[in-house]
């Protein structure tokens, strides 16, 4: 996760969020903001966990915006499951 965060790897979108202890903000892994020191980072599986720990959403990357499409890997997995499900019902 650390490597994906520092590389702004788009494959990590919707997989985890990153809390920055020094600012109290949580971000998407692809956020364009300046990257914090590793010791100031906390990883979260979802926004509710970050919010529960007292972090607020970043105004730059808007981690609460659910209108963004899922990462390509997640979409391929969803498509595979749905196509199998449809075949099973026919």
HTML snippet that shows the backbone in 3Dmol.js (N, CA, C, O; Angstrom):
<script src="https://3Dmol.org/build/3Dmol-min.js"></script>
<div id="view" style="width:600px;height:400px;position:relative"></div>
<script>
const pdb = `
ATOM      1  N   UNK A   1       0.828  -1.190   0.000  1.00  0.00           N
ATOM      2  CA  UNK A   1       0.000   0.000   0.000  1.00  0.00           C
ATOM      3  C   UNK A   1       0.871   1.251   0.000  1.00  0.00           C
ATOM      4  O   UNK A   1       0.567   2.236  -0.674  1.00  0.00           O
ATOM      5  N   UNK A   2       1.950   1.197   0.761  1.00  0.00           N
ATOM      6  CA  UNK A   2       2.847   2.355   0.822  1.00  0.00           C
ATOM      7  C   UNK A   2       3.402   2.667  -0.573  1.00  0.00           C
ATOM      8  O   UNK A   2       3.414   3.822  -1.001  1.00  0.00           O
ATOM      9  N   UNK A   3       3.856   1.633  -1.268  1.00  0.00           N
ATOM     10  CA  UNK A   3       4.427   1.823  -2.605  1.00  0.00           C
ATOM     11  C   UNK A   3       3.366   2.378  -3.563  1.00  0.00           C
ATOM     12  O   UNK A   3       3.649   3.288  -4.342  1.00  0.00           O
ATOM     13  N   UNK A   4       2.150   1.832  -3.506  1.00  0.00           N
ATOM     14  CA  UNK A   4       1.073   2.302  -4.386  1.00  0.00           C
ATOM     15  C   UNK A   4       0.733   3.756  -4.085  1.00  0.00           C
ATOM     16  O   UNK A   4       0.486   4.540  -5.001  1.00  0.00           O
ATOM     17  N   UNK A   5       0.719   4.115  -2.809  1.00  0.00           N
ATOM     18  CA  UNK A   5       0.403   5.486  -2.413  1.00  0.00           C
ATOM     19  C   UNK A   5       1.446   6.467  -2.943  1.00  0.00           C
ATOM     20  O   UNK A   5       1.091   7.483  -3.540  1.00  0.00           O
ATOM     21  N   UNK A   6       2.724   6.174  -2.731  1.00  0.00           N
ATOM     22  CA  UNK A   6       3.765   7.094  -3.190  1.00  0.00           C
ATOM     23  C   UNK A   6       3.871   7.157  -4.713  1.00  0.00           C
ATOM     24  O   UNK A   6       4.322   8.161  -5.264  1.00  0.00           O
ATOM     25  N   UNK A   7       3.453   6.079  -5.396  1.00  0.00           N
ATOM     26  CA  UNK A   7       3.483   6.056  -6.871  1.00  0.00           C
ATOM     27  C   UNK A   7       2.187   6.601  -7.470  1.00  0.00           C
ATOM     28  O   UNK A   7       2.065   6.721  -8.689  1.00  0.00           O
ATOM     29  N   UNK A   8       1.208   6.933  -6.600  1.00  0.00           N
ATOM     30  CA  UNK A   8      -0.126   7.368  -7.067  1.00  0.00           C
ATOM     31  C   UNK A   8      -0.708   6.350  -8.052  1.00  0.00           C
ATOM     32  O   UNK A   8      -1.250   6.713  -9.096  1.00  0.00           O
ATOM     33  N   UNK A   9      -0.586   5.075  -7.698  1.00  0.00           N
ATOM     34  CA  UNK A   9      -1.018   3.964  -8.542  1.00  0.00           C
ATOM     35  C   UNK A   9      -2.549   3.924  -8.635  1.00  0.00           C
ATOM     36  O   UNK A   9      -3.229   3.722  -7.630  1.00  0.00           O
ATOM     37  N   UNK A  10      -3.077   4.114  -9.830  1.00  0.00           N
ATOM     38  CA  UNK A  10      -4.526   4.146 -10.005  1.00  0.00           C
ATOM     39  C   UNK A  10      -5.180   2.797  -9.720  1.00  0.00           C
ATOM     40  O   UNK A  10      -6.384   2.747  -9.467  1.00  0.00           O
ATOM     41  N   UNK A  11      -4.424   1.709  -9.754  1.00  0.00           N
ATOM     42  CA  UNK A  11      -4.975   0.389  -9.426  1.00  0.00           C
ATOM     43  C   UNK A  11      -5.382   0.311  -7.953  1.00  0.00           C
ATOM     44  O   UNK A  11      -6.159  -0.565  -7.571  1.00  0.00           O
ATOM     45  N   UNK A  12      -4.865   1.216  -7.132  1.00  0.00           N
ATOM     46  CA  UNK A  12      -5.177   1.205  -5.701  1.00  0.00           C
ATOM     47  C   UNK A  12      -6.457   1.970  -5.369  1.00  0.00           C
ATOM     48  O   UNK A  12      -6.935   1.906  -4.236  1.00  0.00           O
ATOM     49  N   UNK A  13      -7.012   2.687  -6.336  1.00  0.00           N
ATOM     50  CA  UNK A  13      -8.259   3.429  -6.102  1.00  0.00           C
ATOM     51  C   UNK A  13      -9.346   2.492  -5.618  1.00  0.00           C
ATOM     52  O   UNK A  13      -9.496   1.385  -6.135  1.00  0.00           O
ATOM     53  N   UNK A  14     -10.107   2.934  -4.625  1.00  0.00           N
ATOM     54  CA  UNK A  14     -11.215   2.188  -4.035  1.00  0.00           C
ATOM     55  C   UNK A  14     -10.763   0.940  -3.279  1.00  0.00           C
ATOM     56  O   UNK A  14     -11.606   0.170  -2.819  1.00  0.00           O
ATOM     57  N   UNK A  15      -9.451   0.719  -3.140  1.00  0.00           N
ATOM     58  CA  UNK A  15      -8.947  -0.423  -2.392  1.00  0.00           C
ATOM     59  C   UNK A  15      -8.628   0.008  -0.957  1.00  0.00           C
ATOM     60  O   UNK A  15      -8.913  -0.712   0.000  1.00  0.00           O
ATOM     61  N   UNK A  16      -8.035   1.189  -0.831  1.00  0.00           N
ATOM     62  CA  UNK A  16      -7.719   1.726   0.496  1.00  0.00           C
ATOM     63  C   UNK A  16      -7.671   3.239   0.448  1.00  0.00           C
ATOM     64  O   UNK A  16      -7.603   3.842  -0.623  1.00  0.00           O
ATOM     65  N   UNK A  17      -7.709   3.849   1.632  1.00  0.00           N
ATOM     66  CA  UNK A  17      -7.562   5.296   1.791  1.00  0.00           C
ATOM     67  C   UNK A  17      -6.387   5.535   2.734  1.00  0.00           C
ATOM     68  O   UNK A  17      -5.964   4.640   3.466  1.00  0.00           O
ATOM     69  N   UNK A  18      -5.877   6.751   2.700  1.00  0.00           N
ATOM     70  CA  UNK A  18      -4.703   7.083   3.492  1.00  0.00           C
ATOM     71  C   UNK A  18      -4.991   8.269   4.396  1.00  0.00           C
ATOM     72  O   UNK A  18      -5.379   9.338   3.924  1.00  0.00           O
ATOM     73  N   UNK A  19      -4.801   8.078   5.693  1.00  0.00           N
ATOM     74  CA  UNK A  19      -4.931   9.165   6.651  1.00  0.00           C
ATOM     75  C   UNK A  19      -3.570   9.774   6.920  1.00  0.00           C
ATOM     76  O   UNK A  19      -2.578   9.055   7.044  1.00  0.00           O
ATOM     77  N   UNK A  20      -3.516  11.086   7.010  1.00  0.00           N
ATOM     78  CA  UNK A  20      -2.262  11.791   7.288  1.00  0.00           C
ATOM     79  C   UNK A  20      -2.383  12.397   8.689  1.00  0.00           C
ATOM     80  O   UNK A  20      -3.133  13.349   8.905  1.00  0.00           O
ATOM     81  N   UNK A  21      -1.638  11.835   9.620  1.00  0.00           N
ATOM     82  CA  UNK A  21      -1.765  12.234  11.027  1.00  0.00           C
ATOM     83  C   UNK A  21      -1.435  13.704  11.269  1.00  0.00           C
ATOM     84  O   UNK A  21      -2.039  14.328  12.142  1.00  0.00           O
ATOM     85  N   UNK A  22      -0.504  14.265  10.527  1.00  0.00           N
ATOM     86  CA  UNK A  22      -0.087  15.654  10.770  1.00  0.00           C
ATOM     87  C   UNK A  22      -1.120  16.679  10.314  1.00  0.00           C
ATOM     88  O   UNK A  22      -1.147  17.800  10.822  1.00  0.00           O
ATOM     89  N   UNK A  23      -1.965  16.305   9.363  1.00  0.00           N
ATOM     90  CA  UNK A  23      -2.975  17.241   8.861  1.00  0.00           C
ATOM     91  C   UNK A  23      -4.389  16.858   9.305  1.00  0.00           C
ATOM     92  O   UNK A  23      -5.285  17.701   9.298  1.00  0.00           O
ATOM     93  N   UNK A  24      -4.596  15.599   9.690  1.00  0.00           N
ATOM     94  CA  UNK A  24      -5.926  15.142  10.069  1.00  0.00           C
ATOM     95  C   UNK A  24      -6.834  14.906   8.875  1.00  0.00           C
ATOM     96  O   UNK A  24      -8.056  14.869   9.016  1.00  0.00           O
ATOM     97  N   UNK A  25      -6.244  14.746   7.710  1.00  0.00           N
ATOM     98  CA  UNK A  25      -7.005  14.575   6.465  1.00  0.00           C
ATOM     99  C   UNK A  25      -6.783  13.165   5.928  1.00  0.00           C
ATOM    100  O   UNK A  25      -5.704  12.593   6.088  1.00  0.00           O
ATOM    101  N   UNK A  26      -7.827  12.603   5.281  1.00  0.00           N
ATOM    102  CA  UNK A  26      -7.620  11.331   4.585  1.00  0.00           C
ATOM    103  C   UNK A  26      -7.839  11.517   3.097  1.00  0.00           C
ATOM    104  O   UNK A  26      -8.670  12.318   2.669  1.00  0.00           O
ATOM    105  N   UNK A  27      -7.074  10.759   2.311  1.00  0.00           N
ATOM    106  CA  UNK A  27      -7.016  10.917   0.859  1.00  0.00           C
ATOM    107  C   UNK A  27      -7.154   9.593   0.125  1.00  0.00           C
ATOM    108  O   UNK A  27      -7.018   8.511   0.695  1.00  0.00           O
ATOM    109  N   UNK A  28      -7.430   9.732  -1.168  1.00  0.00           N
ATOM    110  CA  UNK A  28      -7.342   8.594  -2.086  1.00  0.00           C
ATOM    111  C   UNK A  28      -5.846   8.307  -2.294  1.00  0.00           C
ATOM    112  O   UNK A  28      -5.016   9.197  -2.106  1.00  0.00           O
ATOM    113  N   UNK A  29      -5.502   7.079  -2.676  1.00  0.00           N
ATOM    114  CA  UNK A  29      -4.083   6.784  -2.920  1.00  0.00           C
ATOM    115  C   UNK A  29      -3.495   7.567  -4.095  1.00  0.00           C
ATOM    116  O   UNK A  29      -2.276   7.697  -4.199  1.00  0.00           O
ATOM    117  N   UNK A  30      -4.339   8.083  -4.971  1.00  0.00           N
ATOM    118  CA  UNK A  30      -3.857   8.821  -6.145  1.00  0.00           C
ATOM    119  C   UNK A  30      -3.865  10.332  -5.942  1.00  0.00           C
ATOM    120  O   UNK A  30      -3.636  11.077  -6.895  1.00  0.00           O
ATOM    121  N   UNK A  31      -4.120  10.795  -4.735  1.00  0.00           N
ATOM    122  CA  UNK A  31      -4.217  12.234  -4.479  1.00  0.00           C
ATOM    123  C   UNK A  31      -2.967  12.980  -4.952  1.00  0.00           C
ATOM    124  O   UNK A  31      -1.844  12.504  -4.793  1.00  0.00           O
ATOM    125  N   UNK A  32      -3.188  14.152  -5.531  1.00  0.00           N
ATOM    126  CA  UNK A  32      -2.097  14.953  -6.053  1.00  0.00           C
ATOM    127  C   UNK A  32      -1.405  15.819  -5.014  1.00  0.00           C
ATOM    128  O   UNK A  32      -0.436  16.509  -5.329  1.00  0.00           O
ATOM    129  N   UNK A  33      -1.895  15.790  -3.769  1.00  0.00           N
ATOM    130  CA  UNK A  33      -1.264  16.602  -2.712  1.00  0.00           C
ATOM    131  C   UNK A  33       0.143  16.081  -2.415  1.00  0.00           C
ATOM    132  O   UNK A  33       0.478  14.936  -2.720  1.00  0.00           O
ATOM    133  N   UNK A  34       0.946  16.943  -1.817  1.00  0.00           N
ATOM    134  CA  UNK A  34       2.302  16.560  -1.417  1.00  0.00           C
ATOM    135  C   UNK A  34       2.228  15.356  -0.487  1.00  0.00           C
ATOM    136  O   UNK A  34       1.395  15.311   0.418  1.00  0.00           O
ATOM    137  N   UNK A  35       3.100  14.384  -0.717  1.00  0.00           N
ATOM    138  CA  UNK A  35       3.074  13.153   0.059  1.00  0.00           C
ATOM    139  C   UNK A  35       3.731  13.358   1.424  1.00  0.00           C
ATOM    140  O   UNK A  35       4.796  13.968   1.519  1.00  0.00           O
ATOM    141  N   UNK A  36       3.091  12.844   2.483  1.00  0.00           N
ATOM    142  CA  UNK A  36       3.648  12.977   3.831  1.00  0.00           C
ATOM    143  C   UNK A  36       4.768  11.971   4.079  1.00  0.00           C
ATOM    144  O   UNK A  36       5.004  11.071   3.273  1.00  0.00           O
ATOM    145  N   UNK A  37       5.445  12.139   5.200  1.00  0.00           N
ATOM    146  CA  UNK A  37       6.460  11.170   5.615  1.00  0.00           C
ATOM    147  C   UNK A  37       5.758   9.864   5.969  1.00  0.00           C
ATOM    148  O   UNK A  37       4.640   9.887   6.484  1.00  0.00           O
ATOM    149  N   UNK A  38       6.395   8.728   5.703  1.00  0.00           N
ATOM    150  CA  UNK A  38       5.770   7.427   5.978  1.00  0.00           C
ATOM    151  C   UNK A  38       5.292   7.265   7.421  1.00  0.00           C
ATOM    152  O   UNK A  38       4.272   6.618   7.660  1.00  0.00           O
ATOM    153  N   UNK A  39       5.998   7.830   8.368  1.00  0.00           N
ATOM    154  CA  UNK A  39       5.599   7.661   9.773  1.00  0.00           C
ATOM    155  C   UNK A  39       4.323   8.427  10.124  1.00  0.00           C
ATOM    156  O   UNK A  39       3.757   8.222  11.198  1.00  0.00           O
ATOM    157  N   UNK A  40       3.869   9.298   9.238  1.00  0.00           N
ATOM    158  CA  UNK A  40       2.648  10.077   9.480  1.00  0.00           C
ATOM    159  C   UNK A  40       1.425   9.513   8.755  1.00  0.00           C
ATOM    160  O   UNK A  40       0.384  10.167   8.694  1.00  0.00           O
ATOM    161  N   UNK A  41       1.546   8.308   8.211  1.00  0.00           N
ATOM    162  CA  UNK A  41       0.493   7.711   7.397  1.00  0.00           C
ATOM    163  C   UNK A  41      -0.233   6.602   8.155  1.00  0.00           C
ATOM    164  O   UNK A  41       0.382   5.811   8.871  1.00  0.00           O
ATOM    165  N   UNK A  42      -1.541   6.562   7.983  1.00  0.00           N
ATOM    166  CA  UNK A  42      -2.362   5.453   8.470  1.00  0.00           C
ATOM    167  C   UNK A  42      -3.226   4.996   7.303  1.00  0.00           C
ATOM    168  O   UNK A  42      -3.775   5.826   6.578  1.00  0.00           O
ATOM    169  N   UNK A  43      -3.353   3.697   7.116  1.00  0.00           N
ATOM    170  CA  UNK A  43      -4.152   3.161   6.012  1.00  0.00           C
ATOM    171  C   UNK A  43      -5.524   2.724   6.517  1.00  0.00           C
ATOM    172  O   UNK A  43      -5.662   2.209   7.627  1.00  0.00           O
ATOM    173  N   UNK A  44      -6.544   2.944   5.669  1.00  0.00           N
ATOM    174  CA  UNK A  44      -7.917   2.585   6.009  1.00  0.00           C
ATOM    175  C   UNK A  44      -8.559   1.858   4.842  1.00  0.00           C
ATOM    176  O   UNK A  44      -8.280   2.148   3.679  1.00  0.00           O
ATOM    177  N   UNK A  45      -9.428   0.905   5.173  1.00  0.00           N
ATOM    178  CA  UNK A  45     -10.124   0.162   4.108  1.00  0.00           C
ATOM    179  C   UNK A  45     -11.283   0.946   3.529  1.00  0.00           C
ATOM    180  O   UNK A  45     -11.697   0.711   2.393  1.00  0.00           O
ATOM    181  N   UNK A  46     -11.816   1.893   4.325  1.00  0.00           N
ATOM    182  CA  UNK A  46     -12.937   2.690   3.813  1.00  0.00           C
ATOM    183  C   UNK A  46     -13.018   4.022   4.555  1.00  0.00           C
ATOM    184  O   UNK A  46     -12.342   4.238   5.560  1.00  0.00           O
ATOM    185  N   UNK A  47     -13.860   4.902   4.033  1.00  0.00           N
ATOM    186  CA  UNK A  47     -13.972   6.250   4.586  1.00  0.00           C
ATOM    187  C   UNK A  47     -14.544   6.236   6.000  1.00  0.00           C
ATOM    188  O   UNK A  47     -14.147   7.053   6.831  1.00  0.00           O
ATOM    189  N   UNK A  48     -15.466   5.323   6.285  1.00  0.00           N
ATOM    190  CA  UNK A  48     -16.058   5.326   7.628  1.00  0.00           C
ATOM    191  C   UNK A  48     -15.009   5.045   8.698  1.00  0.00           C
ATOM    192  O   UNK A  48     -15.074   5.613   9.788  1.00  0.00           O
ATOM    193  N   UNK A  49     -14.047   4.180   8.403  1.00  0.00           N
ATOM    194  CA  UNK A  49     -12.979   3.894   9.366  1.00  0.00           C
ATOM    195  C   UNK A  49     -12.103   5.128   9.583  1.00  0.00           C
ATOM    196  O   UNK A  49     -11.722   5.429  10.715  1.00  0.00           O
ATOM    197  N   UNK A  50     -11.784   5.843   8.501  1.00  0.00           N
ATOM    198  CA  UNK A  50     -10.967   7.060   8.616  1.00  0.00           C
ATOM    199  C   UNK A  50     -11.734   8.141   9.376  1.00  0.00           C
ATOM    200  O   UNK A  50     -11.164   8.826  10.225  1.00  0.00           O
ATOM    201  N   UNK A  51     -13.015   8.294   9.077  1.00  0.00           N
ATOM    202  CA  UNK A  51     -13.843   9.282   9.772  1.00  0.00           C
ATOM    203  C   UNK A  51     -13.953   8.935  11.260  1.00  0.00           C
ATOM    204  O   UNK A  51     -13.902   9.824  12.110  1.00  0.00           O
ATOM    205  N   UNK A  52     -14.101   7.660  11.570  1.00  0.00           N
ATOM    206  CA  UNK A  52     -14.202   7.207  12.959  1.00  0.00           C
ATOM    207  C   UNK A  52     -12.948   7.572  13.749  1.00  0.00           C
ATOM    208  O   UNK A  52     -13.024   7.874  14.940  1.00  0.00           O
ATOM    209  N   UNK A  53     -11.799   7.542  13.084  1.00  0.00           N
ATOM    210  CA  UNK A  53     -10.535   7.900  13.741  1.00  0.00           C
ATOM    211  C   UNK A  53     -10.295   9.410  13.776  1.00  0.00           C
ATOM    212  O   UNK A  53      -9.235   9.855  14.217  1.00  0.00           O
ATOM    213  N   UNK A  54     -11.258  10.194  13.322  1.00  0.00           N
ATOM    214  CA  UNK A  54     -11.156  11.641  13.425  1.00  0.00           C
ATOM    215  C   UNK A  54     -10.580  12.368  12.224  1.00  0.00           C
ATOM    216  O   UNK A  54     -10.351  13.576  12.280  1.00  0.00           O
ATOM    217  N   UNK A  55     -10.342  11.639  11.130  1.00  0.00           N
ATOM    218  CA  UNK A  55      -9.830  12.287   9.918  1.00  0.00           C
ATOM    219  C   UNK A  55     -10.988  12.906   9.144  1.00  0.00           C
ATOM    220  O   UNK A  55     -12.122  12.434   9.214  1.00  0.00           O
ATOM    221  N   UNK A  56     -10.684  13.968   8.405  1.00  0.00           N
ATOM    222  CA  UNK A  56     -11.691  14.595   7.543  1.00  0.00           C
ATOM    223  C   UNK A  56     -11.261  14.419   6.083  1.00  0.00           C
ATOM    224  O   UNK A  56     -10.071  14.283   5.799  1.00  0.00           O
ATOM    225  N   UNK A  57     -12.225  14.421   5.160  1.00  0.00           N
ATOM    226  CA  UNK A  57     -11.886  14.173   3.753  1.00  0.00           C
ATOM    227  C   UNK A  57     -11.091  15.313   3.123  1.00  0.00           C
ATOM    228  O   UNK A  57     -11.319  16.488   3.411  1.00  0.00           O
ATOM    229  N   UNK A  58     -10.163  14.939   2.267  1.00  0.00           N
ATOM    230  CA  UNK A  58      -9.335  15.891   1.517  1.00  0.00           C
ATOM    231  C   UNK A  58     -10.213  16.662   0.535  1.00  0.00           C
ATOM    232  O   UNK A  58     -11.072  16.077  -0.125  1.00  0.00           O
ATOM    233  N   UNK A  59      -9.999  17.962   0.439  1.00  0.00           N
ATOM    234  CA  UNK A  59     -10.760  18.786  -0.509  1.00  0.00           C
ATOM    235  C   UNK A  59     -10.207  18.673  -1.922  1.00  0.00           C
ATOM    236  O   UNK A  59     -10.881  19.042  -2.884  1.00  0.00           O
ATOM    237  N   UNK A  60      -8.983  18.164  -2.055  1.00  0.00           N
ATOM    238  CA  UNK A  60      -8.369  18.034  -3.373  1.00  0.00           C
ATOM    239  C   UNK A  60      -8.842  16.763  -4.095  1.00  0.00           C
ATOM    240  O   UNK A  60      -9.278  16.833  -5.244  1.00  0.00           O
ATOM    241  N   UNK A  61      -8.759  15.610  -3.431  1.00  0.00           N
ATOM    242  CA  UNK A  61      -9.098  14.343  -4.105  1.00  0.00           C
ATOM    243  C   UNK A  61     -10.501  13.842  -3.803  1.00  0.00           C
ATOM    244  O   UNK A  61     -10.953  12.881  -4.427  1.00  0.00           O
ATOM    245  N   UNK A  62     -11.207  14.470  -2.859  1.00  0.00           N
ATOM    246  CA  UNK A  62     -12.603  14.148  -2.543  1.00  0.00           C
ATOM    247  C   UNK A  62     -12.841  12.639  -2.358  1.00  0.00           C
ATOM    248  O   UNK A  62     -13.531  12.021  -3.169  1.00  0.00           O
ATOM    249  N   UNK A  63     -12.282  12.053  -1.310  1.00  0.00           N
ATOM    250  CA  UNK A  63     -12.405  10.601  -1.129  1.00  0.00           C
ATOM    251  C   UNK A  63     -13.816  10.101  -0.829  1.00  0.00           C
ATOM    252  O   UNK A  63     -14.046   8.892  -0.843  1.00  0.00           O
ATOM    253  N   UNK A  64     -14.758  10.992  -0.559  1.00  0.00           N
ATOM    254  CA  UNK A  64     -16.138  10.558  -0.327  1.00  0.00           C
ATOM    255  C   UNK A  64     -16.972  10.558  -1.600  1.00  0.00           C
ATOM    256  O   UNK A  64     -18.135  10.156  -1.568  1.00  0.00           O
ATOM    257  N   UNK A  65     -16.407  10.998  -2.719  1.00  0.00           N
ATOM    258  CA  UNK A  65     -17.128  11.065  -3.990  1.00  0.00           C
ATOM    259  C   UNK A  65     -17.296   9.659  -4.563  1.00  0.00           C
ATOM    260  O   UNK A  65     -16.341   9.072  -5.071  1.00  0.00           O
ATOM    261  N   UNK A  66     -18.502   9.128  -4.479  1.00  0.00           N
ATOM    262  CA  UNK A  66     -18.769   7.765  -4.938  1.00  0.00           C
ATOM    263  C   UNK A  66     -19.068   7.687  -6.431  1.00  0.00           C
ATOM    264  O   UNK A  66     -19.362   6.606  -6.941  1.00  0.00           O
ATOM    265  N   UNK A  67     -18.998   8.813  -7.141  1.00  0.00           N
ATOM    266  CA  UNK A  67     -19.328   8.789  -8.566  1.00  0.00           C
ATOM    267  C   UNK A  67     -18.157   8.336  -9.431  1.00  0.00           C
ATOM    268  O   UNK A  67     -18.330   8.084 -10.623  1.00  0.00           O
ATOM    269  N   UNK A  68     -16.975   8.230  -8.845  1.00  0.00           N
ATOM    270  CA  UNK A  68     -15.831   7.779  -9.633  1.00  0.00           C
ATOM    271  C   UNK A  68     -15.975   6.302  -9.967  1.00  0.00           C
ATOM    272  O   UNK A  68     -16.491   5.538  -9.151  1.00  0.00           O
ATOM    273  N   UNK A  69     -15.536   5.887 -11.137  1.00  0.00           N
ATOM    274  CA  UNK A  69     -15.640   4.471 -11.495  1.00  0.00           C
ATOM    275  C   UNK A  69     -14.676   3.630 -10.651  1.00  0.00           C
ATOM    276  O   UNK A  69     -13.661   4.135 -10.171  1.00  0.00           O
ATOM    277  N   UNK A  70     -15.002   2.343 -10.472  1.00  0.00           N
ATOM    278  CA  UNK A  70     -14.095   1.487  -9.711  1.00  0.00           C
ATOM    279  C   UNK A  70     -12.811   1.234 -10.507  1.00  0.00           C
ATOM    280  O   UNK A  70     -12.784   1.462 -11.717  1.00  0.00           O
ATOM    281  N   UNK A  71     -11.756   0.769  -9.849  1.00  0.00           N
ATOM    282  CA  UNK A  71     -10.534   0.444 -10.587  1.00  0.00           C
ATOM    283  C   UNK A  71     -10.795  -0.674 -11.592  1.00  0.00           C
ATOM    284  O   UNK A  71     -11.723  -1.465 -11.422  1.00  0.00           O
ATOM    285  N   UNK A  72      -9.976  -0.738 -12.633  1.00  0.00           N
ATOM    286  CA  UNK A  72     -10.174  -1.695 -13.715  1.00  0.00           C
ATOM    287  C   UNK A  72     -10.246  -3.134 -13.208  1.00  0.00           C
ATOM    288  O   UNK A  72     -11.091  -3.904 -13.666  1.00  0.00           O
ATOM    289  N   UNK A  73      -9.378  -3.508 -12.273  1.00  0.00           N
ATOM    290  CA  UNK A  73      -9.381  -4.874 -11.746  1.00  0.00           C
ATOM    291  C   UNK A  73     -10.715  -5.186 -11.070  1.00  0.00           C
ATOM    292  O   UNK A  73     -11.285  -6.253 -11.295  1.00  0.00           O
ATOM    293  N   UNK A  74     -11.208  -4.285 -10.261  1.00  0.00           N
ATOM    294  CA  UNK A  74     -12.484  -4.499  -9.569  1.00  0.00           C
ATOM    295  C   UNK A  74     -13.617  -4.615 -10.588  1.00  0.00           C
ATOM    296  O   UNK A  74     -14.497  -5.462 -10.435  1.00  0.00           O
ATOM    297  N   UNK A  75     -13.607  -3.783 -11.614  1.00  0.00           N
ATOM    298  CA  UNK A  75     -14.652  -3.853 -12.636  1.00  0.00           C
ATOM    299  C   UNK A  75     -14.606  -5.179 -13.380  1.00  0.00           C
ATOM    300  O   UNK A  75     -15.654  -5.763 -13.656  1.00  0.00           O
ATOM    301  N   UNK A  76     -13.401  -5.675 -13.715  1.00  0.00           N
ATOM    302  CA  UNK A  76     -13.281  -6.969 -14.399  1.00  0.00           C
ATOM    303  C   UNK A  76     -13.818  -8.094 -13.516  1.00  0.00           C
ATOM    304  O   UNK A  76     -14.495  -8.997 -14.006  1.00  0.00           O
ATOM    305  N   UNK A  77     -13.522  -8.044 -12.219  1.00  0.00           N
ATOM    306  CA  UNK A  77     -14.027  -9.062 -11.301  1.00  0.00           C
ATOM    307  C   UNK A  77     -15.552  -9.006 -11.203  1.00  0.00           C
ATOM    308  O   UNK A  77     -16.218 -10.041 -11.219  1.00  0.00           O
ATOM    309  N   UNK A  78     -16.097  -7.801 -11.104  1.00  0.00           N
ATOM    310  CA  UNK A  78     -17.564  -7.649 -11.062  1.00  0.00           C
ATOM    311  C   UNK A  78     -18.197  -8.204 -12.325  1.00  0.00           C
ATOM    312  O   UNK A  78     -19.193  -8.925 -12.264  1.00  0.00           O
ATOM    313  N   UNK A  79     -17.613  -7.864 -13.483  1.00  0.00           N
ATOM    314  CA  UNK A  79     -18.153  -8.344 -14.757  1.00  0.00           C
ATOM    315  C   UNK A  79     -18.117  -9.867 -14.823  1.00  0.00           C
ATOM    316  O   UNK A  79     -19.072 -10.487 -15.291  1.00  0.00           O
ATOM    317  N   UNK A  80     -17.027 -10.474 -14.361  1.00  0.00           N
ATOM    318  CA  UNK A  80     -16.894 -11.928 -14.383  1.00  0.00           C
ATOM    319  C   UNK A  80     -17.945 -12.585 -13.498  1.00  0.00           C
ATOM    320  O   UNK A  80     -18.569 -13.570 -13.891  1.00  0.00           O
ATOM    321  N   UNK A  81     -18.138 -12.038 -12.306  1.00  0.00           N
ATOM    322  CA  UNK A  81     -19.139 -12.587 -11.382  1.00  0.00           C
ATOM    323  C   UNK A  81     -20.538 -12.442 -11.968  1.00  0.00           C
ATOM    324  O   UNK A  81     -21.337 -13.376 -11.913  1.00  0.00           O
ATOM    325  N   UNK A  82     -20.831 -11.285 -12.522  1.00  0.00           N
ATOM    326  CA  UNK A  82     -22.162 -11.059 -13.100  1.00  0.00           C
ATOM    327  C   UNK A  82     -22.420 -11.969 -14.296  1.00  0.00           C
ATOM    328  O   UNK A  82     -23.529 -12.480 -14.449  1.00  0.00           O
ATOM    329  N   UNK A  83     -21.423 -12.179 -15.141  1.00  0.00           N
ATOM    330  CA  UNK A  83     -21.650 -13.029 -16.311  1.00  0.00           C
ATOM    331  C   UNK A  83     -21.870 -14.479 -15.874  1.00  0.00           C
ATOM    332  O   UNK A  83     -22.686 -15.177 -16.475  1.00  0.00           O
ATOM    333  N   UNK A  84     -21.173 -14.941 -14.859  1.00  0.00           N
ATOM    334  CA  UNK A  84     -21.394 -16.297 -14.339  1.00  0.00           C
ATOM    335  C   UNK A  84     -22.773 -16.406 -13.701  1.00  0.00           C
ATOM    336  O   UNK A  84     -23.458 -17.418 -13.851  1.00  0.00           O
ATOM    337  N   UNK A  85     -23.169 -15.369 -12.998  1.00  0.00           N
ATOM    338  CA  UNK A  85     -24.465 -15.360 -12.332  1.00  0.00           C
ATOM    339  C   UNK A  85     -25.598 -15.428 -13.355  1.00  0.00           C
ATOM    340  O   UNK A  85     -26.578 -16.148 -13.161  1.00  0.00           O
ATOM    341  N   UNK A  86     -25.457 -14.677 -14.439  1.00  0.00           N
ATOM    342  CA  UNK A  86     -26.489 -14.680 -15.484  1.00  0.00           C
ATOM    343  C   UNK A  86     -26.579 -16.029 -16.176  1.00  0.00           C
ATOM    344  O   UNK A  86     -27.673 -16.491 -16.497  1.00  0.00           O
ATOM    345  N   UNK A  87     -25.430 -16.667 -16.408  1.00  0.00           N
ATOM    346  CA  UNK A  87     -25.424 -17.992 -17.057  1.00  0.00           C
ATOM    347  C   UNK A  87     -26.065 -19.038 -16.142  1.00  0.00           C
ATOM    348  O   UNK A  87     -26.745 -19.946 -16.620  1.00  0.00           O
ATOM    349  N   UNK A  88     -25.853 -18.915 -14.846  1.00  0.00           N
ATOM    350  CA  UNK A  88     -26.404 -19.877 -13.893  1.00  0.00           C
ATOM    351  C   UNK A  88     -27.927 -19.814 -13.808  1.00  0.00           C
ATOM    352  O   UNK A  88     -28.575 -20.814 -13.499  1.00  0.00           O
ATOM    353  N   UNK A  89     -28.493 -18.655 -14.080  1.00  0.00           N
ATOM    354  CA  UNK A  89     -29.944 -18.491 -13.997  1.00  0.00           C
ATOM    355  C   UNK A  89     -30.665 -18.822 -15.299  1.00  0.00           C
ATOM    356  O   UNK A  89     -31.895 -18.828 -15.330  1.00  0.00           O
ATOM    357  N   UNK A  90     -29.939 -19.093 -16.356  1.00  0.00           N
ATOM    358  CA  UNK A  90     -30.602 -19.357 -17.640  1.00  0.00           C
ATOM    359  C   UNK A  90     -30.597 -20.811 -17.979  1.00  0.00           C
ATOM    360  O   UNK A  90     -31.114 -21.202 -19.025  1.00  0.00           O
TER     361      UNK A  90
END
`;
const viewer = $3Dmol.createViewer("view");
viewer.addModel(pdb, "pdb");
viewer.setStyle({}, {cartoon: {color: "spectrum"}});
viewer.zoomTo();
viewer.render();
</script>
